[in-house]
Amino acid sequence: MTSTSRNHAFEGLRSTQWDKERLKEYVVAVMAQKTQEQRFQRRTSIYQKHNLLEHIKKKSWCGPPSETIYGGLSASAAEDDIGIALAVRDTTYFLDFAEQHFPRDETSNAAEMITDFVIDQVRKYKIEHLEKFIGIALPINLAVHCPRLCPRLWAELDIVPLVLHGKGVHSVGWINTELWNSKMLDEQAESIARKCITFFGPNKAPLLQVGYRGTVEVDAGFHAVLATVRDYERTVRETTWAAVQKYAADMKERNVKVAFFSSTPQGGGVALMRHALVRFSEALGTDIKWKDIHIL
């Protein structure tokens, strides 16, 4: 009996060591698959999807509302490729992620390929799962490298793009660069998706805040990038745009500062126009501020 017990114990030890070796080989293999793509793997209940589709077909305007989700984008650059990860989560759980690597050479337009990939994946995901993306956050280096990504998310998919620049309360990992760089690409994207949720209130709208000395934080402190100067230019004729550029250049040359004062940053027509004007000023590079007199 003693001999048998010893043999079983020895076999169990060998089995454990063998399992560890296999696990190590698997982890190494997964880590080595850097250039391979990772598609979304989450599956929606067929029963729930069928019920939702029936309601949507019959009552497109008064049917059940879509579930709301949030996204986070992260990027990593190597000598020969650029990696992009898109994480999806709701307010509680991490749901899914996709990862793709793009070649980095002179013949390929990596910025355009990345932008098209993100737009395509987000559009397919929301159709497949019948869910609505409220916002997608991304680091500033990705927004600079892909200047058309944020405007297209807003204009084509009705998603609020939030650019994280690593300053203030909305920083993610740039404060501790070593810790941030030690994370895998999908972990970084999931972190950014969690940070994205903090920009929104219970009513799924971006939180409106009044900052230092009553400054109204338009577009969540300009984290939400809805349009670029190019987008504004395409909405008017050449003569109108030339006039805008002339006055904007004059304001910047003479260092003119403009301030609006009001009793509330919320409300109807006046507040909406002021939000739009300050947003336009930020795109032009002029210095226009909006102050809430309740804080002054």
N, C-alpha and C positions, 0 to 999 in steps of 0.2 A: 504493500500500500504506500509505503514511504517513497519507494522508487518511482511508482506511477505518479504520485503527487509532484515529485521533483521534475519529471518529464513534462507534465502539464504546465508547470510553472515556467520551465525553460521555453516551451513552445509559445506560451503567452508573451514572454519577454521578446522572443524573436519576432512574433507577430507585431508587437508594438513598435519595435525598431523598424520593421519592414514598412508599416503604415506611415511612420514618420518620414522614411526615405521617399515613399511615394508622394506624400503630401509636399515634401520639399521640392521634388521634381515638378509637381503640378504648379506650385507657386512660382517656381523659376520659369516654367513654360508660359504661364499667364503674364508674368512681368516681361517676358521677351516678346510677347505679341504686341509690341508697341505700335507697329505700323498697320495692324489689322483693325478693321472697323468694328464698332460695337453698336448695334441697333437697339431700339427700345424693345423691352421684353414683356412689359405689363400687358395683361389681358383683361378686358372688361367683361362682366357677366353678360352672356348672350340674352338672358331673360330680361334683365334691366334695360339693355340696349334696345331690344325689340319694343318694350313698353314705351320708352322715350321716343323712339322713332315714330310710333303710331300717334302719339300725342302731337309731335312736331308736325306731322303731315296734316292732321286734322285742324289743329289750332296753333298755327305758327306764332301768333302774337300773344296768346293767353295760355299756352301750355306750360309744363313744369320748367322752372329755370335750370340752366346748366350748372353743374358743379364747378366751383372756382378753384383754379390751381395757379401756382407760381413757378417761375423758372429762374435758373442761374446759369450763366455762361462763364467758362474759364478757358484760358489758352496757354499753351506752352510752345516755345520756339526752340528748335534745334538747328543744326547746321543744314540739314537736308529736308526738314519738314516742319510743319506747324500743326500742333494738335489742338482740337476744339472739343470740349465736353459740354453737354447740355443736361442739366439736372432738373427734374420735375418733382414738386412736392405740394402738398396742401398745408394748411396751417398746423397740422400735427405730424404727419408722416412723410418720409422720403419715399416717393413712389417709383421713380424710374430714371434712367439716364441713357444717353447715347454719346458715343465718342467717334471722332473721325480725324484722320491725319491727311494733310494736304502737302503735295510736293512744293519745295521752295526752290524755284529756279527762275531764270530770266524770261523764259517763254510762257510761264503760267501766271495768271492774275490771281494770286492767292486771296486777296481781299474780296474780289467778286465771287470766287468759289465759296469762301466761308460764308458770305452774306446769303448767297443762294441756298446753301446747305441748311443754314439755320431757319430761314423763312420756309423752306420746303418741309423740314422736319416738324416745325411747330404747326404748320397748316395741316399736315397729315395726322399729327397726334390729336389735335382738337376735333377733327372729323371722326377719327377712329374711336375715340373715347367719349365723344359728345360732352366735352368739358371746355370751359372758357379760361384762357390764360388772362389773368388780371394784369400782371406785370412780369417783366424779365429783367434781371439785373446783370450787369457785366462790368468788368474792370476797365479803367480808363484807357489802358494801352490797347485793348481790343477795339474800343470805340474809335480811337484815333487811327488805328490800322484799317478799320472797315467803316469809313465815314457814312456810308449809305445804310448801314444795318439799323441804327436807331430810327431814322425817319421811315424806313420801310416797315418796321414792326408796328409803328403807330398808324401809318397811312393805309397799309394793306391788311393788317390783322387786328387793328383796334387794341393793341397791347401797349401799356405804358413802359417804355424802356428807361431803365434807371442806371446811370453811369456812376460807379463807385470810384472815387479818386483817392481814398485812403486817408481822408482828413475828417476830424470830428467824430461824432457818435456813430456814423454810418461806415466807418472803416471796417475792413474784414480781417485781413491778416498782414497787412503791410507794416503794421507797427512792429511785429516780430517777424522779420523777413525770413529768418532761418527756419522757424517753425512752419511758416506758410509754404516755403519751398520744399519742405520734407513731405508734404501731403501729395497724394496721387491726384491726377487731374480731375477725376470724378468727385473726389472729396472736396477739392477747392470749389467746384461748381455747386455742390450741395451746400457748402458754407455760404456761398453768395446767394443761393436761393432762399436760405433762411433769413439772410439780411434783407432780401427783397420784401419779405412779408412785413417787416417792421415799418415800412413806408406807408402802409395802408391801415385804415381804421376799420371798425366793425361793419361799416356800410360799403366796404370794398373800394372806397375812393381814397386817393392819396391824402395823408394828413396835412392840414393847413396849419402852419406854425408861424408865430411872430418871434423874431430873434432879437439880437442885441440892439438896444435903443429903439425898439419898436419897428425894426425893419421886417417887412412882410417877406417871408421866405417863399417866393414864387417858384412853382414847379419843384417843391420839396428842396429848396435851396439850390435850384438849378441842377439837381441830380437827374431829373426827368428831362431828357433831350428829345423833344417831339419833332423838331424841324431844324434845318440848317439854312444858311443864307441862300444857298442855291434853291431850296424849296420856296422861300419867300419870293425870290426873283421870278420864278416861273408863274406866279399868280398875277403879275401886272405887266403892262407894256414897257418897252425899253425906255421911253421918255420918263415915265413915272419912276422907274428904278434909277435912272440917272440922277433925277432930282433927290431921291432918298440918299444915294451915295454922296452927293454933293453936301447936303446938310449934315450927314453923319461925319464926313471927313472934317467939316468945319468945326463941329462940336469937339471932336477929338483933338484937333490942332489947337484950339483955344482952351482945352481942358474944361469945358463947360459941364457943370454938374446940375442935374435936374432932380427934384424931389416932389412927390405927391403926398398929401396928408389927407387922411380920412379917418372916420370913427370906427370903421370895421373893415377887415379884409375879405368879408364874405358878402353875399347878397346877389342882386340881379345885374342889370346892364352895366352900371358904372364899374362895379368890382370886376366883372368879366373882362371888360375892355381894358382895365388897368393891368390885370394879369397878362393879357395878350400884349400890351404895349411894353411892359417890362421884359417879357420873354423876347420880343422882337429886338429890344435894346441890347439884351445880352448877346444875341446872335450878331448884331452889328458891331458890338464892342464899345458902345457909348455908355456913359455913366448916368443911369436913371434909377433912382431908388423910390421905394414906396414905404411910407411910415404910417403906423397906426398910432393915433394921438392918445389912445387909452394907456399906452405904455410910457409915453413921454412925460 
